[in-house]
Amino acid sequence: MDNLTFFSYSSQTPSRQGERWRELFFLGGLFLAAFLLFTFNLGNLPLLNPEETIIAKIAQEIGQYPLLSGGWLFPTLGGEPYHQYPFLGPFLISLAYLCDQMTEWTTRFPGAFLGAISVPLLYGVGREIFVKRLPALLSALIYLTLFPVIHQGRLGMMDGVILFWEILTVFCLLRSRRNLRWSLGVGLSLSGLLLTQGTIGGLLGLTIFLFLAWDIPRLLSSRYFWAGMSLGLLPAMSWYGVQWAYYGQSFGQEMFLKPLQNNWKMFSTDGLFYIMEMVKYSLPWLIFAFYGWQLARKSLMWGWAKLIILWGIVYLLNFLLIPGSPIRCLIPLCPPLALAGGIALTEVYNGPSSRSYPQSWAIILLALSGLITLVCLTILLNFPFDWSYLHDQGLVSLNLAAVALTFGTTAMLIWQRNAQFIAVLIWGMYVSLLLFMSSSHWGWSV
């Protein structure tokens, strides 16, 4: 394994120092690009999503308790116990309220900030499993330009926090292969996820166990690894134990059974619609992720392939077993999807120039470009031409035109077997998302 990965540099030779500065450059650049996209125009819309409002009220009530009282460990809504969210997410928002008054910006900033940090973290995961920089960088850029990551991460909900803890847990796990002290980080990160969203934390715990059994079985027999894991998991296990002892069965029913029943009622009425929505929100990167998953299936002797396959399958079960909003079901799937897309684009970039790219990529992108162009023309022809239009719907039309142009240009470059389509698609998606966040439509309820 390359010892230059992330910050593990022991040598001070000029070449190692230069590599370290390059790593810092990429990490800093990814964070700044992500921070701009996650926080631009963050407070220009009211709390439109009902879930945002609920979490904001819980955070406001948590902030009324003195820190040493411990009352903030028991979330309430209107003074009544509220079990559907553990305390950590609202607690982070309540800390933001201490720095400033309760506003849309302070409600959304903690999740947006942690979501921005998750981008360089995913780069770190890529460096751990791929070793080489290019697939790690492409994976991070795909992740940054995935619509669910940016849209949900900006809202005053827990999705940005969930992504941060999820990716940090996997990063610490990969680091623990060489240094068992990182096992404490695995437990603490998994505790953070369990204290933010219990179901997703439990599924990531299952992913970790399966990955260890398949790829690193020696860690399962290491008492030092389990000691670190257990110590790190102590906060989450203690909180769940206290809640169960205090509230009894009502705690488990409200946190797990009731959401499951409600989500299955929605899913059972129109499951096909949910699947189509998930496909829609993951475009265009789902096209390349499918190719990446095929590469992983053929490369199961490598750790990166095992991680991508397991991470994707377990969280796909989350959608099948515990369905919810389509875009929210995609959130825990976004990191493995980005890693699969990153290795696929790397394979294309490093392949021989004479090799043709899959023509289905160009066909799908061209069809999407045509469809988006029709939507854009419909908007232009059905709204009056005035200044308010130019400021609002005009910006949406510009955004759609940028996406259509990006997809169309990318399709042409794919047909020409020009690897520059990767840069064009990533840059076009980033600019399109930035334009979308400039409008007053970015926070619609989904």
Secondary structure, 3 states (H helix, E strand, C coil): CCCCCCCCCCCCCHHHHHHHHHHHHHHHHHHHHHHHHHHCCCCCCCCCCHHHHHHHHHHHHHCCCCHHHCHHHCCEECCEECCCCCCHHHHHHHHHHHHCCCCHHHHHHHHHHHHHHHHHHHHHHHHHHHCCHHHHHHHHHHHHCCHHHHHHHHCCCCHHHHHHHHHHHHHHHHHCCCCCCHHHHHHHHHHHHHCCCHHHHHHHHHHHHHHHHHHCHHHHCCHHHHHHHHHHHHHHHHHHHHHHHHHCHHHHHHHHHHHHHHHHHHHHHCHHHHHHHHHHHHCCHHHHHHHHHHHHHCCCCCHHHHHHHHHHHHHHHHHHHCCCCHHHHHHHHHHHHHHHHHHHHHHHHHCCCCCCCCHHHHHHHHHHHHHHHHHHHHHHHCCCCCHHHHHCHHHHHHHHHHHHHHHHHHHHHHHCCCCCHHHHHHHHHHHHHHHHHHCCCCCCCC
